[in-house]
């Protein structure tokens, strides 16, 4: 009833190949955009921005990036934390070297730097696959963290080895630092997320995405039908690292403001983003959003319910949180191995027939 | 989407909480994770002292204290979440017990006008109150610790350390890197050789560092460790038979948790401190009577009198004294964070005051001013007795090398002020 193509006629090829061909889907998308850009910035406060929305938006960008590599191109990567660190440190060096340049430029350039580093570490993927590639990217993770800890140039020789985001603006509106208004930081991240999601969606629908998926499904067959594995794999690494780098730059500059590489961009971060991709759904942009939302919001919800509503001791809630999140992950993966995105697809199929199934 | 809506509803519920007249003290604790062994006793001591004030005196100046505990797990992201969720309740002072979270909060609290007290941790140059208006790190900081350790060694060696080798085993994070700059300066001044050995989080793997110590045979080893790293280091030192009396930890590496696992072998291990140890103080009778016996103790209630419990208690005592000072200055019993900041800046701890509170000779005497947010930097040394399972103070609270530290603090805080366009505010 809600969800049907019947009566939704297309009169041109452009209409037929648009991102959301079903009218209901398209309207839902517009509503989400309208709420995200038009309503939330007016009602947001510091708590909502810093505790929930900023981490959700930033992790969603990172998850989209990793999804391109793992979900679309089939190259397992455990180096996400390291690549996020590259984005963060590139952004820091740019911010301190060129204070008058807009933050938009810095974040894009940070993504670009990460893309180059990602391609470098993607080179082994031409020779090795699967678990062996995972180990190679794991080496990238440890090497990058070690590098940023070891070479004082990266943290401008500060005594503690921390990097701190100085106050920077976009068109006169402060985006980083403690005086940045919540709506501005939120909108700044949302713009990047929307940009990344649209780019990712369109890349994966086009030639590039199809060659990635061909490599993922069977690399030898793909090569025989004329997909260039070098180009496909390295573009996947470049695009994926570009997004992950943007996420790292935003994570440091807008969300945290001060970063210590070993703690913030350690191996746990790589696993966290990988879990988001797996729980959300491999090879799905919506899945990246769903996975990020699940792993960012659920612990906060459990904490609010346990500590603030039920009044339980904080340590018990913290332990229960681990148990519940872990149990839910296992449950989801047993009930729906293809992630939350598949759950959503099934729901849509059901809604098509509802309320009159055969 | 449903989770989103649910959080939204809960968030609204939280925001609409009642506004009673009380003094809100958030406690960003960590009772879980690899650093919980240190986080639990500190938080218990911090909570118990305020519970004591509520039960015995009906709060501070007649206004009850409301503790808001939030679990950070020593994780900076959760720390930010905790800060944002508690600051709206009128939080008077934050004590995150984590150098990483401190670095996050310094700019945030300054913008929000809430004082931050980082007792013996955090950013050392915050001692310069002229630059760091809302951050306090009295009574002592890491650089005082580094200098205190060297002074103690100087005393042991008749004032001469030239030609000696000193190794620093440190947690490879902002926290562990803090003392390096001071130790480098001191090594130039006193002519000893310094070797810095980093240990990565969480610190369970230290074989290679101690192998290096066994090979290089330094005369003394200093340690900047926290959590599980401490016990591993003490055990490793015992394994290579390093003489324990030449092994000195910072105050975060000197609790019962750190030495008990190594058993007899840890006997003689030393640690720095800026407060006294043990339960031989009148205030502990009151804690037993009003808090423990009535079942109101925080946590499991089994930490009373441990080193870190005492430190939490001391932190709470300094906070409550600052509240009293703020009430006295402003004339309001129900003070605001801005008044609390003024109270902290005017704080003066004298021996008479500590006796009155039932804590005679518990900590050094000091006073805070606009320029000096770090107190008078007096550092003592404690030693572990494995047979009796007790720490004891073996060196009184003594002055540290103010010339070296002062110059470094001015340099670092001036750099921070220039980076963030902070103008001088004292005068």
Interface residues (C-beta under 8 A of the other chain):
Chain A: X46 X47 X48 X50 X51 X52 X55 X149 X159 X160 X161 X162 X164 X166 X167 X177 X178 X179 X255 X256 X257 X258 X260 X262 X263 X264 X266 X293 X294 X297 X298 X300 X301 X303 X304 X305 X307 X308 X309 X313 X314 X315 X317 X318 X319
Chain B: X3 X4 X6 X7 X10 X11 X13 X14 X15 X29 X31 X32 X36 X40 X69 X70 X71 X73 X75 X76 X77 X80 X81 X84 X85 X87 X88 X99 X100 X103 X104 X107 X108 X110 X111 X112 X123 X124 X172 X173 X174 X175 X177 X178 X180 X181 X198 X200 X201 X299 X412 X419 X420
